[in-house]
Structures are given as structure tokens and as C-alpha cells.
Amino acid sequence: MVSDIEIMNKGIRCLLEKLGVVETERFIAVINKEKFDYTKWQRERFDHMSPEEFNEAAVAYSTDNPFCRKEQ
């Protein structure tokens, strides 16, 4: 099982790689300020999709996102 610290470290590395330092800091500030509810956000994002559209989006994300693959 991955520890919370390991998950946080991986998350920060992903943000830094994709956003850079300044935008990573902005992202964290927004999350802290807005009382962000990830589950609600995802539900609002995906509820309008059909199962087929959701599957296509999941496959595309998995293909495009290198962080989806397990580290060896």
C-alpha cells in the first residue's frame, strides 16, 4: 500500500511537470481556498456522459497520461 506521503509526492511531481512551479502553487492555493470536493467535481464533469462516452474518455486519458502506468 502506498503511503499518503508517497501519494502527495507523486502528485506534486505530476503538477510540477505539467504546470510548472508557479501554476502548481496557484492550483494548490485554489484547492485550499475553494474547499474543493473532487468527487462532486468529477460527478458534475461526467454525469452527462453516456457509458460509451465515459469509456472513450477513460481510454483516451489512459493512453495520453504517462502517470496512469504502474511504476516498475
A tleap script that builds the chain and sets N, CA, C and O, in Angstrom:
source leaprc.protein.ff14SB
mol = sequence {
  NMET VAL SER ASP ILE GLU ILE MET ASN LYS
  GLY ILE ARG CYS LEU LEU GLU LYS LEU GLY
  VAL VAL GLU THR GLU ARG PHE ILE ALA VAL
  ILE ASN LYS GLU LYS PHE ASP TYR THR LYS
  TRP GLN ARG GLU ARG PHE ASP HIE MET SER
  PRO GLU GLU PHE ASN GLU ALA ALA VAL ALA
  TYR SER THR ASP ASN PRO PHE CYS ARG LYS
  GLU CGLN
}
set mol.1.N position { 0.842 -1.177 0.000 }
set mol.1.CA position { 0.000 0.000 0.000 }
set mol.1.C position { 0.894 1.250 0.000 }
set mol.1.O position { 1.895 1.313 0.714 }
set mol.2.N position { 0.522 2.211 -0.792 }
set mol.2.CA position { 1.277 3.456 -0.917 }
set mol.2.C position { 0.876 4.389 0.223 }
set mol.2.O position { -0.309 4.544 0.519 }
set mol.3.N position { 1.863 5.006 0.858 }
set mol.3.CA position { 1.569 5.923 1.964 }
set mol.3.C position { 1.033 7.248 1.446 }
set mol.3.O position { 1.192 7.577 0.270 }
set mol.4.N position { 0.400 8.002 2.330 }
set mol.4.CA position { -0.110 9.324 1.973 }
set mol.4.C position { 1.018 10.235 1.492 }
set mol.4.O position { 0.829 11.009 0.553 }
set mol.5.N position { 2.171 10.152 2.117 }
set mol.5.CA position { 3.314 10.985 1.726 }
set mol.5.C position { 3.765 10.640 0.318 }
set mol.5.O position { 4.062 11.535 -0.474 }
set mol.6.N position { 3.822 9.345 -0.006 }
set mol.6.CA position { 4.211 8.930 -1.358 }
set mol.6.C position { 3.218 9.439 -2.398 }
set mol.6.O position { 3.615 9.896 -3.470 }
set mol.7.N position { 1.927 9.358 -2.079 }
set mol.7.CA position { 0.901 9.862 -2.999 }
set mol.7.C position { 1.053 11.364 -3.188 }
set mol.7.O position { 0.969 11.862 -4.311 }
set mol.8.N position { 1.276 12.085 -2.098 }
set mol.8.CA position { 1.454 13.533 -2.192 }
set mol.8.C position { 2.686 13.877 -3.028 }
set mol.8.O position { 2.641 14.792 -3.850 }
set mol.9.N position { 3.770 13.160 -2.826 }
set mol.9.CA position { 4.993 13.412 -3.595 }
set mol.9.C position { 4.772 13.163 -5.084 }
set mol.9.O position { 5.208 13.955 -5.919 }
set mol.10.N position { 4.097 12.067 -5.416 }
set mol.10.CA position { 3.806 11.776 -6.826 }
set mol.10.C position { 2.906 12.859 -7.418 }
set mol.10.O position { 3.116 13.303 -8.547 }
set mol.11.N position { 1.917 13.274 -6.658 }
set mol.11.CA position { 1.001 14.312 -7.130 }
set mol.11.C position { 1.707 15.624 -7.397 }
set mol.11.O position { 1.479 16.259 -8.426 }
set mol.12.N position { 2.560 16.032 -6.481 }
set mol.12.CA position { 3.306 17.282 -6.658 }
set mol.12.C position { 4.231 17.180 -7.862 }
set mol.12.O position { 4.345 18.127 -8.641 }
set mol.13.N position { 4.897 16.028 -8.021 }
set mol.13.CA position { 5.766 15.853 -9.198 }
set mol.13.C position { 4.964 15.973 -10.494 }
set mol.13.O position { 5.418 16.601 -11.450 }
set mol.14.N position { 3.782 15.376 -10.526 }
set mol.14.CA position { 2.922 15.473 -11.718 }
set mol.14.C position { 2.547 16.925 -11.998 }
set mol.14.O position { 2.650 17.400 -13.128 }
set mol.15.N position { 2.111 17.618 -10.951 }
set mol.15.CA position { 1.732 19.020 -11.117 }
set mol.15.C position { 2.911 19.855 -11.600 }
set mol.15.O position { 2.771 20.654 -12.526 }
set mol.16.N position { 4.051 19.677 -10.989 }
set mol.16.CA position { 5.228 20.454 -11.388 }
set mol.16.C position { 5.609 20.182 -12.838 }
set mol.16.O position { 5.953 21.101 -13.581 }
set mol.17.N position { 5.544 18.921 -13.233 }
set mol.17.CA position { 5.908 18.571 -14.610 }
set mol.17.C position { 4.936 19.181 -15.613 }
set mol.17.O position { 5.354 19.683 -16.656 }
set mol.18.N position { 3.662 19.142 -15.307 }
set mol.18.CA position { 2.642 19.605 -16.255 }
set mol.18.C position { 2.382 21.106 -16.171 }
set mol.18.O position { 2.092 21.737 -17.187 }
set mol.19.N position { 2.483 21.690 -14.968 }
set mol.19.CA position { 2.107 23.093 -14.778 }
set mol.19.C position { 3.275 24.031 -14.528 }
set mol.19.O position { 3.184 25.224 -14.816 }
set mol.20.N position { 4.354 23.514 -14.003 }
set mol.20.CA position { 5.454 24.371 -13.583 }
set mol.20.C position { 5.231 24.832 -12.145 }
set mol.20.O position { 4.173 24.590 -11.563 }
set mol.21.N position { 6.223 25.491 -11.587 }
set mol.21.CA position { 6.199 25.864 -10.169 }
set mol.21.C position { 5.079 26.858 -9.861 }
set mol.21.O position { 4.306 26.644 -8.928 }
set mol.22.N position { 4.986 27.926 -10.625 }
set mol.22.CA position { 4.026 28.989 -10.316 }
set mol.22.C position { 2.592 28.483 -10.425 }
set mol.22.O position { 1.788 28.721 -9.523 }
set mol.23.N position { 2.260 27.796 -11.503 }
set mol.23.CA position { 0.892 27.312 -11.663 }
set mol.23.C position { 0.567 26.191 -10.683 }
set mol.23.O position { -0.592 26.038 -10.297 }
set mol.24.N position { 1.551 25.408 -10.272 }
set mol.24.CA position { 1.326 24.400 -9.227 }
set mol.24.C position { 0.941 25.088 -7.930 }
set mol.24.O position { 0.002 24.663 -7.256 }
set mol.25.N position { 1.656 26.146 -7.575 }
set mol.25.CA position { 1.326 26.909 -6.365 }
set mol.25.C position { -0.074 27.502 -6.463 }
set mol.25.O position { -0.828 27.481 -5.490 }
set mol.26.N position { -0.421 28.026 -7.624 }
set mol.26.CA position { -1.772 28.577 -7.819 }
set mol.26.C position { -2.827 27.498 -7.662 }
set mol.26.O position { -3.853 27.717 -7.019 }
set mol.27.N position { -2.578 26.325 -8.250 }
set mol.27.CA position { -3.519 25.206 -8.146 }
set mol.27.C position { -3.751 24.842 -6.678 }
set mol.27.O position { -4.894 24.695 -6.245 }
set mol.28.N position { -2.682 24.700 -5.926 }
set mol.28.CA position { -2.796 24.344 -4.504 }
set mol.28.C position { -3.553 25.425 -3.747 }
set mol.28.O position { -4.389 25.114 -2.898 }
set mol.29.N position { -3.275 26.687 -4.042 }
set mol.29.CA position { -3.973 27.794 -3.368 }
set mol.29.C position { -5.472 27.752 -3.664 }
set mol.29.O position { -6.287 27.961 -2.765 }
set mol.30.N position { -5.838 27.484 -4.916 }
set mol.30.CA position { -7.258 27.415 -5.284 }
set mol.30.C position { -7.929 26.253 -4.564 }
set mol.30.O position { -9.028 26.407 -4.030 }
set mol.31.N position { -7.288 25.104 -4.545 }
set mol.31.CA position { -7.857 23.934 -3.872 }
set mol.31.C position { -8.090 24.241 -2.393 }
set mol.31.O position { -9.145 23.913 -1.850 }
set mol.32.N position { -7.125 24.857 -1.752 }
set mol.32.CA position { -7.258 25.181 -0.331 }
set mol.32.C position { -8.336 26.229 -0.087 }
set mol.32.O position { -9.087 26.135 0.883 }
set mol.33.N position { -8.412 27.212 -0.949 }
set mol.33.CA position { -9.347 28.322 -0.769 }
set mol.33.C position { -10.792 27.913 -1.049 }
set mol.33.O position { -11.707 28.360 -0.358 }
set mol.34.N position { -10.997 27.086 -2.035 }
set mol.34.CA position { -12.339 26.787 -2.529 }
set mol.34.C position { -13.039 25.629 -1.807 }
set mol.34.O position { -14.171 25.295 -2.156 }
set mol.35.N position { -12.406 25.019 -0.829 }
set mol.35.CA position { -12.991 23.830 -0.192 }
set mol.35.C position { -13.417 22.838 -1.271 }
set mol.35.O position { -14.567 22.403 -1.335 }
set mol.36.N position { -12.471 22.510 -2.090 }
set mol.36.CA position { -12.652 21.697 -3.273 }
set mol.36.C position { -13.145 20.298 -2.924 }
set mol.36.O position { -12.573 19.641 -2.054 }
set mol.37.N position { -14.192 19.840 -3.588 }
set mol.37.CA position { -14.724 18.493 -3.425 }
set mol.37.C position { -14.491 17.739 -4.738 }
set mol.37.O position { -15.260 17.879 -5.689 }
set mol.38.N position { -13.435 16.952 -4.777 }
set mol.38.CA position { -13.046 16.250 -6.000 }
set mol.38.C position { -14.168 15.348 -6.513 }
set mol.38.O position { -14.434 15.307 -7.714 }
set mol.39.N position { -14.822 14.630 -5.610 }
set mol.39.CA position { -15.876 13.711 -6.019 }
set mol.39.C position { -17.033 14.456 -6.672 }
set mol.39.O position { -17.546 14.023 -7.704 }
set mol.40.N position { -17.443 15.564 -6.083 }
set mol.40.CA position { -18.528 16.370 -6.657 }
set mol.40.C position { -18.106 16.906 -8.026 }
set mol.40.O position { -18.897 16.889 -8.969 }
set mol.41.N position { -16.867 17.380 -8.139 }
set mol.41.CA position { -16.363 17.913 -9.397 }
set mol.41.C position { -16.392 16.840 -10.484 }
set mol.41.O position { -16.833 17.103 -11.603 }
set mol.42.N position { -15.930 15.645 -10.165 }
set mol.42.CA position { -15.919 14.558 -11.139 }
set mol.42.C position { -17.347 14.165 -11.524 }
set mol.42.O position { -17.623 13.902 -12.694 }
set mol.43.N position { -18.245 14.125 -10.550 }
set mol.43.CA position { -19.633 13.772 -10.850 }
set mol.43.C position { -20.233 14.800 -11.804 }
set mol.43.O position { -20.891 14.425 -12.775 }
set mol.44.N position { -20.019 16.083 -11.548 }
set mol.44.CA position { -20.529 17.131 -12.431 }
set mol.44.C position { -19.897 17.031 -13.819 }
set mol.44.O position { -20.540 17.321 -14.827 }
set mol.45.N position { -18.663 16.627 -13.855 }
set mol.45.CA position { -17.935 16.513 -15.115 }
set mol.45.C position { -18.432 15.348 -15.967 }
set mol.45.O position { -18.528 15.470 -17.188 }
set mol.46.N position { -18.747 14.225 -15.333 }
set mol.46.CA position { -19.036 13.007 -16.077 }
set mol.46.C position { -20.501 12.572 -16.079 }
set mol.46.O position { -20.859 11.687 -16.857 }
set mol.47.N position { -21.353 13.147 -15.255 }
set mol.47.CA position { -22.746 12.695 -15.177 }
set mol.47.C position { -23.495 12.818 -16.497 }
set mol.47.O position { -24.394 12.021 -16.768 }
set mol.48.N position { -23.151 13.779 -17.306 }
set mol.48.CA position { -23.863 13.983 -18.571 }
set mol.48.C position { -23.429 13.018 -19.670 }
set mol.48.O position { -24.043 12.980 -20.736 }
set mol.49.N position { -22.384 12.243 -19.424 }
set mol.49.CA position { -21.851 11.342 -20.445 }
set mol.49.C position { -22.588 10.005 -20.444 }
set mol.49.O position { -23.021 9.510 -19.403 }
set mol.50.N position { -22.715 9.440 -21.635 }
set mol.50.CA position { -23.214 8.072 -21.745 }
set mol.50.C position { -22.084 7.127 -21.315 }
set mol.50.O position { -20.925 7.537 -21.251 }
set mol.51.N position { -22.417 5.876 -21.022 }
set mol.51.CA position { -21.349 4.917 -20.679 }
set mol.51.C position { -20.294 4.799 -21.781 }
set mol.51.O position { -19.107 4.641 -21.496 }
set mol.52.N position { -20.730 4.876 -23.032 }
set mol.52.CA position { -19.782 4.765 -24.145 }
set mol.52.C position { -18.839 5.971 -24.178 }
set mol.52.O position { -17.634 5.818 -24.382 }
set mol.53.N position { -19.397 7.180 -23.975 }
set mol.53.CA position { -18.568 8.391 -23.966 }
set mol.53.C position { -17.584 8.355 -22.801 }
set mol.53.O position { -16.422 8.735 -22.946 }
set mol.54.N position { -18.064 7.892 -21.638 }
set mol.54.CA position { -17.199 7.794 -20.467 }
set mol.54.C position { -16.050 6.829 -20.741 }
set mol.54.O position { -14.899 7.123 -20.419 }
set mol.55.N position { -16.358 5.688 -21.331 }
set mol.55.CA position { -15.327 4.707 -21.657 }
set mol.55.C position { -14.306 5.283 -22.629 }
set mol.55.O position { -13.102 5.104 -22.440 }
set mol.56.N position { -14.772 5.972 -23.663 }
set mol.56.CA position { -13.854 6.589 -24.630 }
set mol.56.C position { -12.941 7.602 -23.945 }
set mol.56.O position { -11.742 7.652 -24.220 }
set mol.57.N position { -13.514 8.409 -23.049 }
set mol.57.CA position { -12.711 9.399 -22.331 }
set mol.57.C position { -11.682 8.715 -21.429 }
set mol.57.O position { -10.543 9.170 -21.330 }
set mol.58.N position { -12.080 7.630 -20.776 }
set mol.58.CA position { -11.160 6.905 -19.891 }
set mol.58.C position { -10.019 6.276 -20.675 }
set mol.58.O position { -8.866 6.333 -20.249 }
set mol.59.N position { -10.331 5.682 -21.807 }
set mol.59.CA position { -9.296 5.065 -22.647 }
set mol.59.C position { -8.337 6.132 -23.168 }
set mol.59.O position { -7.122 5.935 -23.152 }
set mol.60.N position { -8.879 7.268 -23.633 }
set mol.60.CA position { -8.034 8.349 -24.146 }
set mol.60.C position { -7.127 8.889 -23.041 }
set mol.60.O position { -5.947 9.145 -23.277 }
set mol.61.N position { -7.672 9.061 -21.840 }
set mol.61.CA position { -6.874 9.558 -20.723 }
set mol.61.C position { -5.754 8.581 -20.397 }
set mol.61.O position { -4.607 8.985 -20.206 }
set mol.62.N position { -6.084 7.310 -20.336 }
set mol.62.CA position { -5.086 6.290 -20.010 }
set mol.62.C position { -3.975 6.248 -21.053 }
set mol.62.O position { -2.807 6.052 -20.717 }
set mol.63.N position { -4.339 6.431 -22.301 }
set mol.63.CA position { -3.361 6.415 -23.388 }
set mol.63.C position { -2.454 7.638 -23.331 }
set mol.63.O position { -1.248 7.534 -23.553 }
set mol.64.N position { -3.038 8.796 -23.034 }
set mol.64.CA position { -2.300 10.063 -23.070 }
set mol.64.C position { -1.530 10.371 -21.795 }
set mol.64.O position { -0.600 11.178 -21.819 }
set mol.65.N position { -1.898 9.742 -20.680 }
set mol.65.CA position { -1.327 10.114 -19.392 }
set mol.65.C position { -0.294 9.086 -18.933 }
set mol.65.O position { -0.653 7.964 -18.578 }
set mol.66.N position { 0.982 9.460 -18.938 }
set mol.66.CA position { 2.021 8.501 -18.550 }
set mol.66.C position { 1.965 8.120 -17.077 }
set mol.66.O position { 2.551 7.110 -16.688 }
set mol.67.N position { 1.284 8.891 -16.255 }
set mol.67.CA position { 1.231 8.591 -14.829 }
set mol.67.C position { 0.195 7.532 -14.508 }
set mol.67.O position { 0.073 7.122 -13.353 }
set mol.68.N position { -0.551 7.081 -15.501 }
set mol.68.CA position { -1.524 6.002 -15.283 }
set mol.68.C position { -0.835 4.652 -15.191 }
set mol.68.O position { -1.361 3.722 -14.580 }
set mol.69.N position { 0.317 4.545 -15.783 }
set mol.69.CA position { 1.002 3.263 -15.799 }
set mol.69.C position { 1.701 3.020 -14.467 }
set mol.69.O position { 2.236 3.942 -13.849 }
set mol.70.N position { 1.685 1.770 -14.041 }
set mol.70.CA position { 2.339 1.404 -12.791 }
set mol.70.C position { 3.841 1.557 -12.932 }
set mol.70.O position { 4.429 1.211 -13.956 }
set mol.71.N position { 4.453 2.091 -11.866 }
set mol.71.CA position { 5.917 2.183 -11.853 }
set mol.71.C position { 6.495 0.804 -11.588 }
set mol.71.O position { 5.919 0.008 -10.846 }
set mol.72.N position { 7.633 0.533 -12.198 }
set mol.72.CA position { 8.263 -0.770 -12.005 }
set mol.72.C position { 9.439 -0.645 -11.080 }
set mol.72.O position { 10.105 -1.639 -10.790 }
savepdb mol mol.pdb
quit
